Structures are given as C-alpha cells and as structure tokens.
Amino acid sequence: MGQPRKKHNAEFKAKVAMAALKGEGTIAELSSRFGVHSSMINTWKKVLTDGVSSLFAAGKVAPDKADEAKLSNLYAKIGELTVERDFLQRKPVP
C-alpha cells in the first residue's frame, strides 16, 4: 500500500502554484522542494491561471441568498444573546 494522502491547505497550494507560475524552477525542482507530485503542481497552476480572471471581473459579485439568510440568522442570535446578557447582568432586588 502507498502512503496516506496529504491534505494541503489553500495557502500552501497558492504558494506552490505561484512559484511554478513565476518560473522559480522547473516543475521537477519544485516537486522535490515542496514534496508534492509534479501533476499536482500542474493542476494547482492551472487552477490559479483559470481563476485569476474572476478577480478582475467587472462589478462586485452579489451575495448569495443563502449567505443573506445565514447573516440574518446570525444577527438574530446576536440580538438574543445581547438581551440575555443584559438581563443576567441586572442585580437582584433584595
């Protein structure tokens, strides 16, 4: 059996893809330096180059309805907790 799969975070993937894009070495050199397979570097590089155009898209991206619903639920919860905190901070009447 082979080695267990490694899970790399987005920051690491971006770092490796940027190094490949900048040409800081050949793919084989980057592969040995970062300890990942060359096909992964090529995949991450492709994801980087394909996703860059969305950064320069005209206008802002509208928030999803799911995000708005989540936000309203969170604001409601904050309100409940604030009321509860204020109630519990009151001193009892002797």
Buried (B, 14 or more C-beta within 10 A) or exposed (E): EEEEEEEBEEEBBBBBBEBBEEEEEEBEEBBEEBEBEBEBBBBBBEEBEEEEEEEEEEEEEEEEEEEEEEEEEEEEEEEEEEEEEEEEEEEEEE
